[in-house]
Amino acid sequence: MADQVGTDRTQQANGAADGDGRIAPVDRRILTVAGLVFAVLMALSTRYGFHIDELYFLDSARHLQAGYVDQPLLAPLLARVSLSMFGVSEAGLRLWPALAAAGTVIVGGLTARELGGTRRTQFLAAVATATMPVLLGGAHIANTTSYEVLAWAAIALVIVRIGRTGDTRWWLVAGALVGIGAEFNHLAGIFGIVLLAATLIGPARRTVADRFLLAGAGIAVLLVLPDLWWQAHHEWAMFEMTRALNGKNGGPQNIPVWIVGQLATAGLAMALLWTAGLRFLWRSGRPLWRCLVTAYAVLFVLFAATTGAQIYYLGGLYVCLLAAGAVGLDEWLHARPDRLRALMTATAASTALLAVIVLPILPPASIAWTYGISTNSGETLGWPQLVSTVRQVWTGLPPQQRADAVIFAADYGEAGAINELGRGTGLPTAVSAHNTGWWWGPGRPAATTVIAVAPGPDHAPGYAAQLRRYFRHVTVAADVSNPYGVHNVEWGGHVYLCTGPRRPWATMWPELRHYA
């Protein structure tokens, strides 16, 4: 009897779930962990500079519309809000992904709670989520990754709750989350479709497939209608974009990259936890929880085969798996304190190593070695120098020639840098035929002089030869580099002066479009 009383008191102290099905109180330390993540991200937000994707998103925010070639509306909309509130500011733009990362940490802790976890288990799940490289690296940059991770994690949390309680009214929330997530990144829609199929095909259909499931699916469809409308009026550009990305990142040669990359996505040491999470969910006896494992398996194979080099595509689902692993291994970890200490020590070491790679911690001149592992930091360097170089070429033209000239950027980052960092310096608006930039037009349709900005030969091979197809005279006016010696996309690029057009600039424009 004394042993039983002691066990009951220990469970109460740790906030264990009661035997009647109620779950443990929320561990408030989750909020502390989330706050620390937010503080670290904001403290680092002004180091280095804007990322290539962020410059494109700022440019997209100036052309606010219902959809884009490579993403839906909401991320550019947040960039527009940042411009309105803070101007062209790294900290202002990166506020939103930092908030999304903090929210994801909270979702991780709450998922462990829904799975029956104690307070200490919720805390472990929050720590595991907070140390995910995909969370830290993705939330430092204001593209779509941080929002996608949060959306997937939140969807999985709702699925876990439906599976635990049987309350199918939560399908309405799940549908809303899928729709909102898909308006940040199309991948959330794919996740929702796979989950829906797994639910309808498997045993879960008998217990949770009802009118609320259909209503939730309808909500998701309604929320993505703006993007679908835009795509329908722009030749369904997202499909051509997807084919281009798959051609670049997919193929058998990238399958090993994908498999190994999953260890880096959720953290090297935390592989123990998320693999245990798969086992816990599958053996839970709850059909809907098993659907999460099915979705993971299907998407793992799909992404490995089609876009393997994009290793972060499953990042949001690891939040749920880490939480499940924390619950499944709770007794094992605490049976011997050295096990938990070893896990935390290994996690601290791997997080420190990977944080140096994905976050702007080192001096800029010391990060060249990280570029081959993660391009995050490298693609934030050299943009002010590029803008200065282009400005020198532009101001070097005679005023009469400038009146009939246009700046043409080969990639969206170059155009974004000129248009945002060069704003107010006398530079005109740059145009680009890359992704959505092509749909914004050629600038001056009758231009007779084009200043063409191109990245290095690894990323734009034979670019001068391509320009000569359209202009009789193509000369190198300046070289592009950065003062830190980082061989990023722009390293080794050139600014070309193109004159003597073989045809009117406006008639060349349709042939210049490229998606990647």
Buried (B, 14 or more C-beta within 10 A) or exposed (E): EEEEEEEEEEBEEBBBBEEEEEBBEBBEBBBEBBEBBBEBBBEBBEBBBBBBBBBBBBBBBBEEBBBBBBBBBBBBBBBBBBBEEEEBBBBBBBBBBBBBBBBBBBBBBBBBBBBBBBBBBBBBBBBBBBBBBBBBBBBBBBBBBBBBBBBBBBBBBBBBBBBBEEEBEBBBBBBBBBBBBBBBBBBBBBBBBBBBBBBEEBEBBEBBBEEBBEBBBEBBBEBBEBBBEBBEEBEEBBEBBBEBBBEEBBBEEBBEBBEEBBBBBBBBBBBBBBBBBBBBBBEBEBBBBBBBBBBBBBBBEBBBBBBBBBBBBBBBBBBBBBBBBBBBBBEEBBEEEEBBEBBBEBBEEBBEEBBBBBBBBBEBEEBBEBBEEBBBBBBBBBBBBBBEBBBEBBEEBEEEEBEEBBBBBBBBBBBBBBBBBBBEEEBBBBBBBBBBBBBBEBBBEEBBBBBBBBBBBEBBEEBBEBBBEBBEEBEEBBEBBBEBEBBBBBBBBBBBBBBEBEEEBBEBBEEBBBBB
